Amino acid sequence: MKNNMKCLAILLLSSMSLNSCDSTDKTESNEKARVEEEAATVQAPAFNADSAYYFVERQVAFGPRVPNTAEHYKAGEWLIETLRSYGAEVQVQSFQAKAFDSKMLNLRNIIATINPGAAKRVVLAAHWDTRPFADKDDQNQDKPIQGANDGGSGVGVLLEIARTLHTAEQKPGIGIDIILFDGEDYGQPDESDFPYQNDTWCLGSQYWSKNKHVPNYKAQYGILLDMVGAENAKFAREGTSMQYAPNIVDKVWRAGNKIGYSDYFKYTKAPAITDDHFYVNTVGGIRMIDIIEYNMGAADGDFFGPYHHRHTDTMEIISPNTLKAVGQTVLHVLYNE
């Protein structure tokens, strides 16, 4: 995920007060949450945080999942087998893409379809590859990172959601497509000897957005999970998500706050970022939001945590509590569609 930020100017008019935009947002969202609480809701099954943690740990055990490596290939095979074991119809999009350094990457998007006959569908996505270099670290910058959080955590949550839906007695009344994008983290570093190039990040989502796995594929909306496992992570309302799908952001943040995860889902705005959801929105034509760690009070360059694109992105920073907060919130949203 690209680290460069582009702030969005958002104007909110109010005849009642001169409070900040964030305060207005929070007041409006709290009112919507109150109305929602008056309506009957469906109880989602419990999200097993220990199982999700295992799925993250299992990915990390393969080693860095860098395209064109044996570790990447073996991890992909395991992901395909695991999703199929939970009753999903799995398609694999194999393709090649040229990286910023002119290397030709052999990539695979892994797509798991749950309840294929349902017309109303929701996309859940994450990226399963890892950064091929630790460009924000002070040491061994040319070596790949383990990617426990950046890559592993989002995939771990989605695998646990797939397992939960497979074993649950009551199923949600919608179809769900889980997409594991490849080649997300092979983007050009800020400090690079190569001439600057556009669109070097998110290669898998760029490909899928132009080549859907089903002709004329449509979904009501999508939720992207990226860096959702670090201890005490905070999830702000990211700018690209707010630009293209503010009502989905509201839906998810209300759900998280309603079921007890207000410490994680914060009514704070964050700048727009280039992540997989950018291309799904702008090229794929499907509204998608990003649940991604973003700490507004962090030191410059560490908004995604002091482990971002560093060798400290290991299992030591992963918290079952954070995985639970995200996974249970997404399940609540799915079951209440």
N, C-alpha and C positions, 0 to 999 in steps of 0.2 A: 504494500500500500504506500502510495506516494506521500512523502512528508511535507511537501510544499503546500501552503494554505492560501486560499483565496476567499477573503471575507465576503459575506453577502450582506447587503444593506436591506433591512426589513423594517418597514414603516407600519406602525400600529397607531390608529387614531382612537382617542377616547375622549368623550365629552364629560366624563365623570371624574377623572383624576389625571395627575401628571406623573404617575408612577412609571418606573422603568418598563421596557419591553418585556423583560423576564418576569417582572411582577404581574404584568397584565396577563401574560401567557399562563402563569401559574394560577391566577384567579379564575380564568376561563376554564382551564383544565380541571381545576378542583370542582367547579360547578358541573362540568360534564361528568366527572366521576360521581358526584352526588346523584345525578339523574340516572346514571348507569346502575348504581347500587340499588335503586328502587325497582329495577327490572330483574326478572329471574335470570340467574346465570347457571351455566352447566359446570359441574365440578369436574375438572380435568384429573386424570390419573396422576399419581405422584411421580415426579422425576427423580430418578435414582442418581444422586451426585457421585456416589462411589463407583458406579458403573461408568459414568461419563469420565471420571478421573482415570479409570483403567483404560478407556479408549484413547485418551490423550497419551497416557504412558506407553501404550502399545505402539502408537505412531512414532514416538520419540525413540523407542527401542530399535527401530529400523535404521536410525541415523538420520542425518539431514536428507530431506526429500527433494533434492536438487535435480531438475530435469537432466536427462541423459546419463544418469547414474544408476547403478544396480539397486541402490537403496530406494530410489524413487520408483523404479519399476516394481520392486517387491511390495512396497507400501501400497501402490495402486492395486495390485492383485489382491491384497488382503482387504482393501476397502470394497472392492467389487464383490468378493466372496461374502464379506460380512453383511453387506446390504441385501444380497440375494438370500442369505440365511434368514432374514427377517421378512421374507415374503414379498419384497419389492421387485418390480420389473426393472431390470438394470440395463441401460444402454451406455455404450462407451463411444465417445466422440474422439477418435484419434486424428490428430492433425499436426502439421509442422508450422512453426512460426520463427521468424528471424529475430534474434535478440539485438539489443543496441550495439553489441560488440561483434555483430555479423555471424554469430554462432547460430546454426540451425537447431532449434529445440524440438525434440519429439515429445509431444504433449497429449494428455488425455483428460477430457472432461468426463466425469462419472455422474450419470443421471439416474436416480432411483425414483420410480413412479409408484405411488401408493394410491389405491382406489382409482384405477385408470378410467373407470366408466363415469366418474363424476364430472359434470360440466363445469361446476364452480371449482376453481383450483387456486392454490396458494403455492408460491415458490419459496423454499428455504435454501439458502446458499452459504457456502464458505469456500475458502481456497485450501488446497491440500499440499501444495508445494511449499518449500522454505527458501529463505534468502540465501543465495550462493556465496555471499560474503558479508562480513560484519563491519560494514562501512561506517557505523557510528561508534565502534569500539576503539579503544586506545591500543589494543594489541591484536595481532593475528587478523588484521582486517581482510586479508585475502582468503580466509577460511570460512566455510559455511556455518550457519548457526543451527542449533537444534530445533528451534521453532516450536517449543512447547505451547507458548501463548499465540504467537503469530503464525497461524496456520492450524496447529494441533488442537487448540481449544475449541474453535468454531466447529471443526469436524467432529470432535468428541461429543459435543452437545447434540449435533445432528444425528450421529449414530445412536445415541441414547434415545432421542426422540423416535427414530425408526424402530428401535427395539420396543419401546413403550407402546407405540401404536400397534405393533404386531401382537403383543401379549394382552393388550387391554380388552376387557370384555365389551366395553362400549367404545365405539369408534366415532370420530368426528364426522359430521355430515358433509364433508368436502373432500376433494382430491388434493393430494400433496405431492409436489415434485421436489425432491432433494437434489441439488446440483452442487457437486464438488468441482470447483473451477481449478484448472491447472495454470501454471505460468503466471500467477499473479505477482509474485515477488521477485521477478527477474528484471525489474526496472533499472533504468540508468541512474547511477549514484549522482548526487549533487556535485561531488568532486570527481570528474571523469576526464580521461584523456581523449575520449571520443567526442566528436561534435554533438551538440545537443540535438535530440530527436524527440518528436512528439509521440505519445501513445506507446511508450515502451513498457508500461505497467499493465497488469490485468489482461494478459494475452488470451487467457481462456474465456473470460467473459466477453471480450471483444469478438472472439470467434463465434461463441454461442449466440450472441445477440444478432449476428448476421446469418447464422445457420442453425435455426432452432431444431431441437431434436424431433419435433413433430411439426409437419407443415401447418402454417397458419396458427401456431400455438398461441393461446391466450391464457392469462392468469389474472385474477382479481388484483393481486399485488404480490410483492415479494419482501422477504426479510433476509438481509445479509448479516452473518455473524463473523466478526473479525476481532481477534484479541479480546476474548470474553472470559478469560480464565484466571487472570491475576488476582492475587489477594487484595481486597479492598478497592477493586476497580470501580471507577465512576463512569457512567454512560450519559453523555450530554446529547442534546438534540442537534445532530450534525447538519451542516448547512445544505448540502446537496439533497439530503433526505427531506428537509423542510421545504426546499424549493419545489421538488417534484411530487412529494407525497406527504404533506403535513398532516392530513387526516389519519394516515397510517401511523405516523409517529405518535399522534395523540392516542390512538387506539392502544398501541403497545405500551406507552408510558403510563397510561391510566391503569392498564392491567397490572403492570409491575408494582405500581404504588398501591393498588387495591389489595393485592394478595400479600403485601408485607415486605416489598423490596424497595422501599423509598430510599434506602441508603445507597442503592446502586443506580436507579433510574432517576436522574436529576433533571429538574425543569430549568436547565441552563442551556443557552445556545452556544454552539461551537462553530468555527469556520467550516466552510465547505472543503471537502477533500476529494481526491481522485482515488476511488476504490472500485471494486467490481460493480457496485450498484450504479455508478456514474454511466457506464456503458449499457447496462440493462435499461436504464431510464432513457438515455439519449439515442441509443441505436436500436435496442430491443423493443422499445415502446411499452415497457411494463413498469409500473410504479414500484420502486423498491427502495426500502430504507436500510440504513446501516446501524446496527448495534455495535459500537466500537468504543473501546476505552479512550477517554479524552479528559484529562485533568487540567482544567483551565488555570489552576494556580501553580502548575509545574514550571520548572526552569525552562528557558527557551530550548527547544529541540527535544524535550522529554515529555511532551504532552501525552504520548502513548506509553509512558512509563520509562524508567531508567534502564530497562532491559530491551527496549525496542531496537532491532537490528544490531544486537550485541550478543556476545557469547553467554551472557547471564540469562538468556531466554531459555530456561531449563525447567524441569519439573519442580524445582524448589520454589518457584514463584506461583505455581498453580494452586488454587484454592477450590476445594469441593463446594464451598459456600457460594462462590461466585458462579461456578458452573450451574449450581442449583437455581440461583436467582434468575439467570438467563433462560435456562431450559424450562423451568416451571412457568415463567412468564409467557414464553412462546407457546407452550402447550395450552395455557389458559386462553390465549388468543384463538388458537385453532379450534378448540372445543366450543367456543362461543361465537363462531361465525354463523 
